[in-house]
Amino acid sequence: MKVTTKGQVTIPLHVRKALGIEPHSEVDFEKTEDGGFRLIKIQVKKPESRFARLRGIATRKMTTDEIMTMTRGDGG
């Protein structure tokens, strides 16, 4: 393999398949005891959606009409 001027290499297809590496996967290198390096795939947790964090925090049951009135104000 050749290293580009930007320090990039192409990971061979058979290695990508074996490691489950797809576009946008996170990878890293670990130093081995014998002084070499090992490519590893990093397991990245998907961030929780902004809606999932808010789910269940409402303290008052409101109808859609009540919510619309509250958010629109008197001007309707």
C-alpha positions as a Markdown table, in Angstrom:
| # | Residue | x | y | z |
|---|---|---|---|---|
| 1 | Met | 0.0 | 0.0 | 0.0 |
| 2 | Lys | 1.1 | 3.5 | -0.7 |
| 3 | Val | 0.6 | 6.4 | 1.7 |
| 4 | Thr | -0.7 | 9.6 | 0.0 |
| 5 | Thr | 0.9 | 13.0 | 0.7 |
| 6 | Lys | -2.0 | 13.6 | 3.2 |
| 7 | Gly | -1.1 | 10.4 | 5.1 |
| 8 | Gln | -4.0 | 8.4 | 3.8 |
| 9 | Val | -4.2 | 4.8 | 2.7 |
| 10 | Thr | -6.9 | 2.7 | 1.2 |
| 11 | Ile | -8.1 | -0.1 | 3.4 |
| 12 | Pro | -8.5 | -3.2 | 1.2 |
| 13 | Leu | -12.0 | -4.4 | 0.6 |
| 14 | His | -11.5 | -7.8 | 2.3 |
| 15 | Val | -10.2 | -6.0 | 5.5 |
| 16 | Arg | -13.2 | -3.6 | 5.4 |
| 17 | Lys | -15.6 | -6.5 | 5.1 |
| 18 | Ala | -13.9 | -8.5 | 7.8 |
| 19 | Leu | -14.0 | -5.6 | 10.2 |
| 20 | Gly | -17.5 | -4.4 | 9.2 |
| 21 | Ile | -16.1 | -1.0 | 8.2 |
| 22 | Glu | -18.4 | 1.1 | 6.0 |
| 23 | Pro | -18.3 | 4.7 | 4.9 |
| 24 | His | -18.2 | 7.1 | 7.8 |
| 25 | Ser | -17.1 | 4.3 | 10.3 |
| 26 | Glu | -14.7 | 5.4 | 13.0 |
| 27 | Val | -11.4 | 3.5 | 13.2 |
| 28 | Asp | -8.2 | 3.9 | 15.3 |
| 29 | Phe | -4.8 | 2.3 | 15.6 |
| 30 | Glu | -3.6 | 0.5 | 18.7 |
| 31 | Lys | 0.1 | -0.1 | 19.3 |
| 32 | Thr | 0.9 | -3.8 | 19.8 |
| 33 | Glu | 3.4 | -5.2 | 22.3 |
| 34 | Asp | 5.9 | -6.0 | 19.5 |
| 35 | Gly | 5.9 | -2.4 | 18.3 |
| 36 | Gly | 3.5 | -2.8 | 15.5 |
| 37 | Phe | 0.1 | -1.3 | 15.1 |
| 38 | Arg | -3.4 | -2.8 | 14.7 |
| 39 | Leu | -6.4 | -1.2 | 13.0 |
| 40 | Ile | -9.5 | -1.4 | 15.1 |
| 41 | Lys | -13.1 | -0.3 | 14.4 |
| 42 | Ile | -14.5 | 2.0 | 17.1 |
| 43 | Gln | -18.1 | 1.2 | 18.2 |
| 44 | Val | -19.8 | 4.6 | 18.3 |
| 45 | Lys | -23.1 | 5.0 | 20.0 |
| 46 | Lys | -25.7 | 6.8 | 18.0 |
| 47 | Pro | -26.6 | 10.0 | 19.7 |
| 48 | Glu | -30.1 | 10.1 | 21.3 |
| 49 | Ser | -32.5 | 12.2 | 19.2 |
| 50 | Arg | -33.4 | 15.6 | 20.6 |
| 51 | Phe | -37.0 | 14.4 | 20.8 |
| 52 | Ala | -36.2 | 11.2 | 22.7 |
| 53 | Arg | -34.6 | 13.2 | 25.5 |
| 54 | Leu | -37.7 | 15.3 | 25.9 |
| 55 | Arg | -40.1 | 12.4 | 25.8 |
| 56 | Gly | -42.1 | 11.9 | 29.0 |
| 57 | Ile | -41.1 | 15.2 | 30.7 |
| 58 | Ala | -44.3 | 17.0 | 30.3 |
| 59 | Thr | -46.0 | 17.6 | 33.7 |
| 60 | Arg | -49.4 | 18.5 | 32.5 |
| 61 | Lys | -51.8 | 16.7 | 30.1 |
| 62 | Met | -52.9 | 19.2 | 27.4 |
| 63 | Thr | -55.0 | 18.9 | 24.3 |
| 64 | Thr | -53.7 | 19.9 | 20.9 |
| 65 | Asp | -56.0 | 22.9 | 21.0 |
| 66 | Glu | -54.7 | 24.0 | 24.4 |
| 67 | Ile | -51.1 | 23.7 | 23.2 |
| 68 | Met | -51.9 | 25.7 | 20.0 |
| 69 | Thr | -53.6 | 28.4 | 22.0 |
| 70 | Met | -50.7 | 28.6 | 24.4 |
| 71 | Thr | -48.0 | 28.8 | 21.7 |
| 72 | Arg | -49.9 | 31.2 | 19.4 |
| 73 | Gly | -51.0 | 33.5 | 22.1 |
| 74 | Asp | -54.2 | 35.7 | 21.9 |
| 75 | Gly | -53.4 | 36.7 | 18.3 |
| 76 | Gly | -54.4 | 33.2 | 17.1 |
